[in-house]
Amino acid sequence: MRIHIYRSIFTSDNIDNTEEKMKRSKGFTLIELLVVIAIIAILSSLILPVLSRAREQARRAVCMSNLRQIGIATFLYADDYDGRVPTGGNPTWTIEVPTIWRKVSASEPGYVGLGILCMGWRDTGKGKYLPDPMFLLCPDIVPRYFYWVGKYYHKGWIYTWFEYPTVASNNKVYINYANNLLPYSDAAMFSKTKARVDLCAKEGLMWVADAWGYYAWNYGNPPGSSSEGYSHLGRDMLPMGFNALFFDGSVRWINDPGHKLLYKYHYNSYGTESFWRDLRQDTI
């Protein structure tokens, strides 16, 4: 009897039935597929915003590190130049700013603004005060609607043209950090600070910040309506705030989720407007 049962289990009919069941059980039903897709969609909706915030926090941290390096470089420059604020050859050039290098004609100065901190980079591979010009570019740069923002604001362009000695129509380098020009361009502020780093710090002045409205042809337009580039965007594609370096070397994130500051000042790239005059350490 036992031998008979043992053999009957492995008859050809039973084997065929087992194979048929296995074939039928391999696929998913439509309902099962829909359930899986729904679960994946729910998980994605939960995870992706978290990853996006984490990515922005990481970029914001790198941006703050860049500004700290600029602060250190500023102090080193000031030690060599009687405490003066770095100016570059033409710090008030304001057609397509912020700019760190411009050599499109024989009369152009070369270094502009913060670019002077990186002098000597092309010859030695290291700037005199700031090791690399990439410290002058926020990693969270986001072009809006303008082709030229995507063309100029990246490592390839900066490394190709910064300190390039030959006069050429493309020989200009832009960045997306704006710096305060008031200490040496405004008579009243110069009277107070003598364009000295320590006296600017005493006034609580901001030195460098994430630029608003860089490479926008019409700076009078409301935020978002012209060809602007911004960093640290929220869901509405406008900046949620900005990082700022003060003359005392401190770096802070200035929160602006409702865009009150952005709509009040519109831009800060010229360096001479009320943004730099109003926003000080004790007012923000």
C-alpha positions, 0 to 999 in steps of 0.5 A: 500500500505504501509503495502504491501511494508513493508511486501515485504521487509522481504519476504523469498526470500529477506532474502535469497538473503541478506545472499548470498551476505554477504557470498560472501563478506566475503573473499578477492580476490587474488588481494586484498591479494597481495596488502595487502602483498605488503603494509606489505612488504614495511612497514617492509622494512621501520620500521625494519632498524629503529628498528635495529638502535634504538636497537643498539643505546640502547645497545651502551648507556648501553655499555657506561654506563658500561665503566663509571662505570668501570672508577669510580671503577678505581678511587676508586681502585687508591685511595686505592693503591697509585694512581695505575692502577688496575692490577689483579694477572696476567694482561699480561696473553694473551692466551685467553684474555680478562680474569677477573678470572682464577683458573685452577691450584693451581698456577693461580692467580685468579683475572686477569686484571679488575676482581680485581675491583669486588673482594668480589662479591661472598661472599657479592653480591657486588664487592668492587669497581665495584658492579657486574662483568656483568659491564665488559661485553658489552651487544652488544656481537655477536659471529661470527663463534665460538662455544666457544664465545657463551659458555663463554660470558654470565651471566650464565657462569660469575655468576657460575665461577667468584671467584669460589675458587676450581681449575677446568678446566672450572674455567675461566671467559672471557669478551669482554672489552679489557684494556690497559696493557702498563702502567705496561707492557711496560718499556718506558710507565711505565717510563712515567706513573709509572702505575699511573692513573693521569699520564696515563690521562696526556698522554691521554691514553685509558684505556678500550675499546670494544674488537676486536678479543676476543677469536680468536685463530689466531689474525694475520688474517684479520678481519672477517676471523677467529673465532672472536667475535665483538660488535656494528656490521654493515650490513657487520657483522663488528664493526662500531666503538667502545666505549672507556674509557680514564684514565681521566674518559671520555667515547667516541664512536669512529666511524669507519664505513669504518673499517680503524682502524679495518683493521689497528690494527686487534685486541686490546685484548692483550693490549700491541700492537700499538692500545693502543699506537697510539690511544689517546684522541688527535689523534682520 
